Amino acid sequence: MNQKQSIEASIKKQSNKKKANYLVRIKASLTSAKYLLWGGLAFRAHDESDDSSYKGNFLELIEVLGLNNEEIDKVIL
């Protein structure tokens, strides 16, 4: 049996990808949190529903980071 096609290899590869995606999300979240804390800004808005035009500083900043970085854009929100 080909080792690259085994279930174990597939699960290991998937978990490494999940770990990498998790690190991207953590780094983007920490960058956003640092920025908001540094500026003394609120993280949330009054209305964060899906149909709201403004979802709060944190979520908006995460979206902007995603627009500027393809790797972040693939794994956030």
Backbone bond lengths (Angstrom), bond angles and torsions (degrees), N, CA, C in turn:
res aa  C-N    CA-C-N  psi(-1)  N-CA   C-N-CA  omega(-1)  CA-C   N-CA-C  phi
1 M - - - 1.447 - - 1.528 109.38 -
2 N 1.297 116.01 139.01 1.448 122.26 179.32 1.529 109.76 -73.20
3 Q 1.325 116.79 124.28 1.462 121.53 -176.94 1.527 112.37 -63.47
4 K 1.329 117.67 -31.51 1.460 120.57 -178.72 1.524 112.13 -70.76
5 Q 1.330 117.17 -19.26 1.453 121.20 -178.85 1.524 112.89 -100.08
6 S 1.310 118.45 -0.48 1.457 120.71 -176.98 1.527 110.88 -71.75
7 I 1.318 115.68 156.94 1.463 121.77 179.36 1.520 110.10 -63.97
8 E 1.312 116.38 -41.24 1.463 120.61 -179.79 1.524 111.04 -59.82
9 A 1.318 117.07 -43.92 1.470 120.86 179.23 1.520 110.53 -65.32
10 S 1.315 116.49 -38.49 1.465 120.89 178.99 1.521 111.34 -64.66
11 I 1.321 117.09 -44.47 1.467 121.27 179.25 1.521 110.51 -65.51
12 K 1.306 116.75 -41.82 1.469 120.43 179.91 1.531 110.02 -63.02
13 K 1.330 116.60 -43.08 1.455 121.05 179.68 1.522 110.15 -64.05
14 Q 1.327 116.87 -42.24 1.459 121.03 -179.33 1.526 110.64 -65.71
15 S 1.307 117.22 -41.16 1.458 118.90 -178.66 1.529 110.48 -68.02
16 N 1.334 118.14 -33.73 1.462 119.87 175.80 1.519 110.53 -65.31
17 K 1.330 116.87 -37.80 1.455 120.79 178.02 1.529 110.18 -67.20
18 K 1.324 117.03 -40.91 1.464 120.65 177.45 1.526 110.79 -62.79
19 K 1.335 116.78 -40.30 1.462 120.58 177.67 1.521 110.84 -62.46
20 A 1.322 116.74 -43.32 1.460 121.00 179.83 1.530 110.58 -64.30
21 N 1.333 117.21 -43.15 1.468 120.94 177.75 1.528 111.35 -63.45
22 Y 1.328 116.34 -39.07 1.459 121.33 178.18 1.528 110.34 -61.66
23 L 1.327 116.85 -43.81 1.459 120.18 179.32 1.524 111.88 -63.56
24 V 1.319 117.35 -38.12 1.466 121.02 177.55 1.529 109.66 -62.83
25 R 1.353 116.60 -45.33 1.466 120.19 179.51 1.524 111.35 -63.79
26 I 1.326 117.00 -41.98 1.468 120.80 179.78 1.522 110.73 -63.09
27 K 1.339 117.02 -45.99 1.469 120.25 -179.03 1.525 111.29 -62.86
28 A 1.333 117.61 -41.58 1.466 121.10 178.51 1.531 110.19 -65.06
29 S 1.325 117.16 -41.44 1.466 120.85 179.61 1.520 111.22 -65.50
30 L 1.319 116.91 -43.66 1.463 120.29 179.47 1.521 111.73 -66.11
31 T 1.320 117.39 -39.67 1.459 120.98 177.47 1.523 110.14 -61.35
32 S 1.331 116.40 -44.51 1.458 120.79 178.97 1.525 111.18 -64.62
33 A 1.327 116.58 -44.58 1.461 120.80 -179.71 1.527 110.99 -62.61
34 K 1.336 117.74 -43.23 1.465 120.91 178.15 1.522 111.19 -59.26
35 Y 1.328 115.80 -44.24 1.457 120.45 -179.11 1.528 111.22 -62.39
36 L 1.329 115.86 -47.10 1.460 119.71 -178.48 1.527 111.69 -66.55
37 L 1.319 117.61 -40.36 1.467 121.11 177.70 1.522 111.35 -65.55
38 W 1.318 116.24 -41.68 1.457 121.44 -179.83 1.530 110.76 -61.50
39 G 1.328 116.42 -38.38 1.454 120.86 -179.71 1.518 113.99 -87.82
40 G 1.334 117.12 -3.84 1.457 120.38 -178.51 1.517 112.60 66.58
41 L 1.327 116.27 33.42 1.466 121.42 -176.66 1.526 111.29 -97.55
42 A 1.314 115.38 152.77 1.470 120.97 176.98 1.528 109.48 -72.39
43 F 1.318 116.81 148.81 1.462 121.66 178.59 1.523 111.46 -84.68
44 R 1.311 116.93 -32.02 1.459 121.06 -172.24 1.516 111.64 -114.17
45 A 1.329 114.51 163.60 1.465 121.78 174.69 1.520 108.52 -113.69
46 H 1.313 116.72 176.19 1.460 120.33 179.97 1.523 112.02 -71.29
47 D 1.332 116.51 -34.41 1.465 120.91 -176.88 1.524 109.00 -130.47
48 E 1.328 116.77 106.96 1.466 121.53 -179.02 1.521 111.87 -109.04
49 S 1.316 117.66 22.35 1.463 120.37 -179.48 1.525 110.37 -69.19
50 D 1.328 115.95 164.82 1.463 121.30 -177.32 1.522 112.95 -60.75
51 D 1.318 117.44 -32.47 1.459 119.64 -177.81 1.532 113.32 -90.75
52 S 1.317 117.62 1.84 1.459 121.56 178.14 1.530 110.08 -71.65
53 S 1.328 116.25 143.39 1.468 119.68 179.20 1.527 111.40 -78.88
54 Y 1.330 118.10 -22.33 1.472 121.71 178.45 1.516 109.02 -131.71
55 K 1.303 117.07 119.88 1.461 121.74 -172.36 1.532 113.98 -100.15
56 G 1.300 118.12 7.64 1.457 121.03 179.60 1.518 111.05 105.64
57 N 1.319 114.84 157.51 1.464 120.61 -174.86 1.525 113.44 -59.16
58 F 1.324 117.39 -44.41 1.464 120.24 -175.98 1.529 111.83 -64.11
59 L 1.327 116.89 -51.95 1.468 120.08 -178.49 1.527 111.61 -65.73
60 E 1.320 117.23 -38.34 1.460 120.02 178.03 1.520 110.71 -65.12
61 L 1.327 117.19 -41.25 1.459 120.73 179.15 1.529 111.59 -66.12
62 I 1.325 117.44 -38.93 1.466 121.38 175.82 1.525 110.05 -61.00
63 E 1.328 116.69 -42.63 1.469 120.05 178.44 1.522 111.55 -63.38
64 V 1.324 117.71 -39.98 1.466 121.33 178.42 1.525 110.20 -64.94
65 L 1.317 117.02 -41.80 1.465 119.65 176.38 1.526 110.53 -60.13
66 G 1.320 116.77 -38.77 1.458 121.38 177.97 1.519 112.55 -65.72
67 L 1.325 117.17 -34.79 1.465 120.59 178.22 1.529 111.58 -66.83
68 N 1.321 115.71 -31.16 1.458 120.60 -176.53 1.525 114.28 -94.27
69 N 1.316 117.13 -9.52 1.455 120.38 -177.69 1.531 108.83 -138.71
70 E 1.305 117.32 113.92 1.468 122.41 -176.25 1.523 111.65 -62.29
71 E 1.316 118.05 -36.57 1.464 121.97 -179.40 1.537 110.31 -63.86
72 I 1.320 116.51 -42.47 1.457 120.50 177.64 1.518 110.82 -68.04
73 D 1.322 116.09 -40.99 1.465 121.15 -178.02 1.525 112.20 -60.34
74 K 1.330 117.53 -32.79 1.468 120.95 -178.04 1.522 112.60 -70.41
75 V 1.340 118.89 -27.12 1.461 120.00 -171.04 1.521 114.72 -114.07
76 I 1.336 118.59 -7.79 1.465 118.17 -178.32 1.517 111.46 -97.94
77 L 1.290 114.27 157.72 1.472 124.38 173.52 1.498 111.83 39.89
